[in-house]
Amino acid sequence: MPAYTIRLSSKGQLVIPRDIREELHWEAGEELTLIKHASGVTIQSKPPRRVRKLVDLIGYLKSDGAPPVMTPRSGAATMFCMR
């Protein structure tokens, strides 16, 4: 991969060359991550946001009460505490 020399504008902006943007499928408005190192910075695609399901969060919050019980109800999972 060739090295490119780019210039920082007076507004602090960089222009990423078109062939790099096309190869990485980066479009206007794309969110990128800038990672600072002692020798410079690395720019990379922002990792996709992980979508969590309710069932993934079971046990996330600690409670002194009875553990929650999952029961099927109308095709969906409903959570309630047994006391």
C-alpha positions as CSV (number, residue, x, y, z in Angstrom):
1,M,0.0,0.0,0.0
2,P,1.5,3.3,-1.0
3,A,2.2,6.1,1.5
4,Y,0.4,9.4,1.0
5,T,1.4,12.9,2.2
6,I,-1.6,15.0,3.2
7,R,-1.8,18.4,4.7
8,L,-3.7,19.6,7.8
9,S,-5.9,22.6,7.0
10,S,-6.2,25.7,9.1
11,K,-9.5,24.3,10.4
12,G,-7.8,21.1,11.5
13,Q,-9.2,19.0,8.7
14,L,-7.6,16.2,6.7
15,V,-8.6,15.0,3.2
16,I,-8.3,11.2,2.9
17,P,-7.4,10.3,-0.7
18,R,-10.4,9.1,-2.8
19,D,-8.8,5.7,-3.6
20,I,-8.4,4.9,0.1
21,R,-12.0,6.1,0.8
22,E,-13.3,3.9,-2.0
23,E,-11.3,0.9,-1.0
24,L,-12.5,1.1,2.6
25,H,-16.1,2.1,1.6
26,W,-15.9,5.3,3.6
27,E,-18.5,7.9,2.6
28,A,-19.3,11.4,3.8
29,G,-20.5,11.4,7.4
30,E,-18.7,8.1,8.2
31,E,-17.7,7.9,11.9
32,L,-14.0,7.1,12.3
33,T,-11.9,6.4,15.4
34,L,-8.7,8.4,15.9
35,I,-6.2,6.7,18.2
36,K,-3.3,8.7,19.5
37,H,0.2,7.0,19.8
38,A,3.5,8.4,20.9
39,S,4.6,8.5,17.2
40,G,1.4,9.8,15.7
41,V,-2.2,8.7,15.2
42,T,-4.1,5.9,13.6
43,I,-7.5,6.4,11.9
44,Q,-9.8,3.4,11.6
45,S,-13.5,2.6,11.0
46,K,-15.6,3.0,14.1
47,P,-16.6,-0.5,15.3
48,P,-20.3,-1.1,14.8
49,R,-22.4,-0.6,17.8
50,R,-23.4,-3.9,19.4
51,V,-27.1,-4.2,19.8
52,R,-28.1,-5.9,23.0
53,K,-31.2,-7.9,23.6
54,L,-33.1,-7.9,26.9
55,V,-32.1,-11.4,27.5
56,D,-28.4,-10.4,27.2
57,L,-28.8,-8.1,30.2
58,I,-30.1,-10.7,32.7
59,G,-27.8,-10.7,35.7
60,Y,-26.3,-7.3,34.8
61,L,-27.8,-5.6,37.8
62,K,-27.2,-7.1,41.2
63,S,-30.1,-7.6,43.6
64,D,-30.4,-8.9,47.1
65,G,-33.9,-10.3,46.3
66,A,-34.9,-13.5,44.6
67,P,-33.5,-14.2,41.1
68,P,-35.7,-13.3,38.2
69,V,-37.6,-16.1,36.4
70,M,-38.2,-16.1,32.7
71,T,-41.6,-17.4,31.6
72,P,-43.1,-17.6,28.1
73,R,-46.1,-15.2,27.7
74,S,-47.7,-14.5,24.3
75,G,-44.6,-15.6,22.5
76,A,-42.4,-13.1,24.3
77,A,-40.3,-13.5,27.4
78,T,-41.6,-11.7,30.5
79,M,-39.4,-11.2,33.6
80,F,-40.7,-11.1,37.1
81,C,-39.4,-11.8,40.6
82,M,-40.6,-14.7,42.7
83,R,-41.2,-13.8,46.3
